[in-house]
């Protein structure tokens, strides 16, 4: 392999690394933007429909300030951990509803489970949800470690250049 081929391979690898980092950064900023959008939507839906543009702007300002205050008081790491926890809890609630229907624990189940069958189904549900929670936590931890490794590699490669 010639020197030019080596340079091309290194440049290609660097470009792929930079693209991956840019994608991850964009996803992270989109996550924060979605939190902010949700807060704004909640704020808008809880107020009367006859809002003027001034009250709409002030509610958006309040949502932004609440977001900034949460970030400032908790710190970036705690805010990120809380965000991940909320995301996991939301996914678990969705999974719980799905599993309750599959296990026949829903209110509209025909015939409804009673007695020992219901107890066993609830125990199974708890076990499945615990396993799902652990799986989600491991997945998010692996994603964080991958981001850290990518960041470290990029910094190292920049220092070499």
VMD Tcl script that draws the C-alpha trace (Angstrom):
set ca {
  {0.00 0.00 0.00}
  {1.43 3.33 -1.02}
  {1.54 6.49 1.03}
  {-1.24 8.07 -1.06}
  {-3.51 5.09 -0.49}
  {-2.85 5.33 3.24}
  {-3.72 9.02 3.22}
  {-6.93 8.32 1.32}
  {-7.93 5.60 3.82}
  {-7.19 7.85 6.79}
  {-9.10 10.74 5.20}
  {-12.05 8.46 4.48}
  {-12.03 7.20 8.06}
  {-11.84 10.74 9.41}
  {-14.71 11.85 7.22}
  {-16.84 8.94 8.39}
  {-16.01 9.75 12.01}
  {-16.88 13.41 11.55}
  {-20.14 12.48 9.83}
  {-21.06 10.12 12.69}
  {-20.30 12.79 15.27}
  {-22.28 15.40 13.36}
  {-25.24 13.02 13.20}
  {-25.05 12.31 16.94}
  {-24.78 16.03 17.73}
  {-27.78 16.73 15.54}
  {-29.76 13.98 17.30}
  {-28.85 15.42 20.69}
  {-29.90 18.92 19.69}
  {-33.11 17.51 18.21}
  {-33.81 15.78 21.53}
  {-33.47 19.05 23.42}
  {-35.57 20.81 20.80}
  {-38.29 18.18 21.12}
  {-38.35 18.62 24.92}
  {-38.71 22.33 24.45}
  {-41.43 21.88 21.82}
  {-43.35 19.53 24.12}
  {-43.14 22.05 26.94}
  {-44.42 24.78 24.63}
  {-47.28 22.62 23.36}
  {-48.29 21.68 26.91}
  {-48.16 25.31 27.92}
  {-50.25 26.32 24.89}
  {-52.86 23.60 25.40}
  {-53.32 24.48 29.05}
  {-54.06 28.14 28.31}
  {-57.23 29.52 26.69}
  {-57.67 29.34 22.91}
  {-58.08 33.10 22.61}
  {-54.38 33.79 23.07}
  {-52.91 36.84 21.50}
  {-49.50 36.73 19.89}
  {-48.08 38.48 22.95}
  {-49.30 35.82 25.39}
  {-48.14 33.10 23.01}
  {-44.69 34.67 22.84}
  {-44.58 35.09 26.61}
  {-45.57 31.45 27.16}
  {-42.81 30.38 24.77}
  {-40.38 32.62 26.66}
  {-41.52 31.04 29.93}
  {-40.99 27.54 28.50}
  {-37.52 28.49 27.30}
  {-36.70 30.01 30.67}
  {-37.99 26.91 32.47}
  {-35.82 24.75 30.21}
  {-32.78 26.95 30.85}
  {-33.42 26.97 34.60}
  {-33.71 23.18 34.70}
  {-30.48 22.88 32.77}
  {-28.77 25.45 34.99}
  {-29.90 23.97 38.31}
  {-29.45 20.30 37.44}
  {-26.38 20.63 35.29}
  {-25.99 19.05 31.87}
  {-25.27 15.53 33.10}
  {-28.20 15.33 35.53}
  {-30.52 16.94 32.98}
  {-29.44 14.37 30.39}
  {-29.89 11.50 32.88}
  {-33.34 12.76 33.86}
  {-34.26 13.08 30.20}
  {-33.14 9.49 29.56}
  {-35.06 8.31 32.65}
  {-38.23 10.02 31.43}
  {-37.74 8.53 27.99}
  {-37.31 5.04 29.49}
  {-40.38 5.45 31.70}
  {-42.48 6.55 28.72}
  {-41.32 3.53 26.70}
  {-42.04 1.23 29.65}
  {-45.58 2.59 30.00}
  {-46.18 1.91 26.29}
  {-44.72 -1.59 26.61}
  {-46.82 -2.23 29.75}
  {-50.02 -1.37 27.90}
  {-49.00 -3.64 25.02}
  {-48.10 -6.54 27.32}
  {-51.25 -6.17 29.41}
  {-53.32 -6.66 26.28}
  {-51.25 -9.67 25.21}
  {-51.41 -11.27 28.65}
  {-55.16 -10.72 28.94}
  {-54.88 -8.23 31.80}
  {-56.65 -5.41 29.99}
  {-60.04 -4.18 31.16}
  {-61.67 -5.40 27.96}
  {-60.11 -8.89 28.08}
  {-62.57 -11.69 27.40}
  {-62.76 -13.66 29.61}
  {-61.05 -11.58 32.31}
  {-58.31 -13.30 34.27}
  {-59.07 -13.98 37.93}
  {-57.40 -15.57 40.90}
  {-54.11 -17.38 40.45}
  {-54.06 -16.86 36.68}
  {-54.20 -13.10 37.18}
  {-51.51 -13.23 39.88}
  {-49.23 -15.26 37.60}
  {-49.87 -12.93 34.68}
  {-49.06 -9.88 36.83}
  {-45.84 -11.51 38.05}
  {-44.89 -12.28 34.44}
  {-45.68 -8.71 33.47}
  {-43.41 -7.35 36.22}
  {-40.58 -9.65 35.16}
  {-40.94 -8.67 31.51}
  {-41.00 -4.97 32.34}
  {-37.92 -5.29 34.56}
  {-36.05 -7.08 31.78}
  {-37.18 -4.44 29.27}
  {-36.05 -1.61 31.61}
  {-32.61 -3.22 31.97}
  {-32.38 -3.67 28.21}
  {-33.21 0.01 27.61}
  {-30.72 1.17 30.24}
  {-27.97 -0.99 28.74}
  {-28.79 0.28 25.27}
  {-28.60 3.92 26.35}
  {-25.38 3.27 28.28}
  {-23.85 1.60 25.21}
  {-24.87 4.56 23.05}
  {-23.26 6.96 25.54}
  {-20.06 4.89 25.60}
  {-19.98 4.82 21.80}
  {-20.37 8.60 21.69}
  {-17.53 8.96 24.21}
  {-15.26 6.61 22.26}
  {-16.02 8.41 19.02}
  {-15.29 11.74 20.65}
  {-12.01 10.46 22.11}
  {-10.98 8.98 18.77}
  {-11.77 12.19 16.94}
  {-9.77 14.24 19.44}
  {-6.86 11.83 19.13}
  {-6.95 11.97 15.34}
  {-7.12 15.76 15.37}
  {-4.05 15.85 17.61}
  {-2.19 13.58 15.18}
  {-2.98 15.82 12.20}
}
mol new
graphics top color blue
foreach p $ca { graphics top sphere $p radius 0.5 }
foreach p [lrange $ca 0 end-1] q [lrange $ca 1 end] { graphics top cylinder $p $q radius 0.2 }
display resetview
